[in-house]
Amino acid sequence: MGFFNATTRTDTNMSEEKGINSLTLNTWHHPPPISAIQNGQKGTLEDEEKEKEEDFYSTLPTLDDVLHRRTRPPICLYNYYIILRDRLKMDHVLDFWLDVSQAHILHKKYLKYRNKVNQQQQQQTITDNSAMSAATATPTTAISTIAAETADPRPSLATTALTTMSGSYDSLYNSSMSQNRMDKLTPGATTKPHKKRVPPPTHTDLLNILDRIYLKYIAPSAEKEITQLPSQIKQAIKNKMENFANISRTAIEGDSDEVLITLDIFDEAQNYLYHQILLKLTYPLFIKYKVKMNLTLPQQIGRFVVGLMSLWIGFSMEFSLIFLNIQPWHKRLWGLLPISLGVFCMVSSVTGVDPLWVLLFNISETVPFHFNSILQYQVKKILVKRAWAIFSAILFIIFLFMLFFCSVAGKRL
């Protein structure tokens, strides 16, 4: 029995070894197909390119940095507004986001002022109570104090503050919101401090601001209607506005909780536009236009037209000199001047980069023939590298044209 078991074990071991050897031989003689290897290499290359692109964008300023003015030109809020207005036709989305953010800032000022007024009123009541207790202690002093108050009544601190601020902020908001937003966003623009201190907004002022935002951006057929918002969000905003329509406009001050609720009306729309439109759709295009290019769209179109005309003039001159057999041959070099200008204009138009503006003057165009200095380090590094590559390509193309037109033998027709 022991011998039989030993022989069976050895047989099974030998069969397993043969199976393993056959598998190794099969895998050796039948390697994986070349297409699978190529697909794997393509996949790894695509992954590497995606990682490089993600690393590239991670070094640049974020949209939040741009909106809160923590960046330098050309990646700044002013240029972002220009791109949305001139290229993408979505400046109303940014206007809405900024107006809602400004309303939140005014709400914070309102709450801060309300807390301050409440503290002052509490201090006033404490001093009045102490004065009344002192008056009960000394009747003659109390009688003289009461007589002085009846002769010349003194208004309370809250009444004085509310009377001063009524109606002043409403006119200021109208004038500031009607101004061109471009003046506020222009880099380097300095505003002189106001000599007259502006009082904080009231509850009525905040409600009026919310009404203006709704009528300007959300209402059907509005001045700057935001068509990118889903109908569900618009309907929710409309319902909330109808709920607040019964609030009395004659009230001077309201409860702070009510104001906080009214400001939450546009939060859902603001968040939707920030994540779905500004962050995913417009900001990558803005990075493309301002990081990899330094020309505006009208400049590119103009250069394309000038380039075509210059090439037509240059080719006409060169072929005329060739077929008229004008001697000496170096006169053909004059035809290379318009050809060089045409090549420069065409290449800069297609790529969106003027290498001379980048290398010599370090500028980027905002609107036609208005410029910003390139102050963002990452953008400057990328544009300089692209400018050298484009300038080298231009010189190489011009050299090919010169070689062709100067080597062709002249023949009079």
C-alpha positions, 0 to 999 in steps of 0.5 A: 500500500505504501509503495502504491501511494508513493507511485501514485504521488510521483505520477501526479507530480509528474503530470502537474509538472508537464501541465506547467511546462505546457502552459509556459511553452504555450505562453512563450510561443503565443505572446500577446498581440501587438495591438494590445501592447500598442493600446496599452502604450497609448493608454499610458501616454494618455494618462501621462498627458492628463496628469501633465495637464492637471499639474499645469492647471494646478499651478495656475490661480483658481476661479475663487482667487480670480473672483476675490481679486487675489491674482495678477494680470493677465489672470485677473477679474478684469480680463475674465469679464472681458473674455466673458463679454467679448468671446463667450457672451456670458458677462451677465452670469458674472454680473449676477454672481457679483451682485448677489455677493455684494448683497451679502456684503451689505447684509453683513454691514446691516447686521453689524450696524444693528448689533451696534445700535442694540448695544448703544440702546442697551447702554442708553437704557442703563444710563437712563435707569441710573439717572432715574434712581439718582432722581428719586434719591434727590427730588430737587435735582430730578425736578430740574432735570425733568424741566430741562427735558420738557423745555428742550426734548432730546431725540434718542440715538436710534431715532437720530441714526434712522432719520439720517440714513433713510433714503440715502443708501437707496440713491447710492445703490442706484448710482453705483449699480448703474455705473459701468462695471468695467471701471471697478474691475480695471486693474490699477484703477484707484478710487478716491475715498468718500469724504461723506460717510455712507450710512449702512443699508436698512431692511427696506434697502435690502429688499429693494436690492433683491427686487432689482436683482430679480427683475434684472436677471431672473424675471422673464424677458429681463434686461440680462435674463440668465437663460442658463438657469434651470426652470426649477431654480427660477420657479423656486426664486419666483415663489420665494419672492412672492412670499416676501411681497407682503412685507410692508415697504413702509417699515423702517427696520425689520428683524435680522432673521427676515433679512437673512432669509431673503438673502438666501433666495438667490443662493441656489442660483449663485451656486449653480452658476458658479459650479456649472457655468463659471467653473466648468465651462467658462474658466477653462476657456479663459485660461486658454485665452489668457495663458496660451494666447496674448491677442484678442479676437478682433486682433486675430481677425485683423491680422488674418486679413492683413496676412492674406493681403501681404502674402498676395502682394509678396507672391505677385512680386516674386512671380513677376520678377521670375517670369520677367527674368529681372536681373540681378537675382537678389532683387527678388529679396524685396518680395520677401518683405511682404511675404515675411509680414504675411507669414508673421501675421498669419501665424500669430493670428492662428496661434493667438500669440504675438512673439514680439509683444511677449519677448520684447514688451512683456504685454498681453492685449485686453481689448484691441490695442489696450494692454496689461503687463504679464505679472503672473509668473506661471503665465509669463513662463508659458507665454515666453516658451510659446513665443520662442517656439512660434518665432522660430517657426516663423523664421523657418517658414520665411527661410523656406520661401526665400530658398524657393524664390531665390533658387528658381531660375528666371524665364521670360514669358 
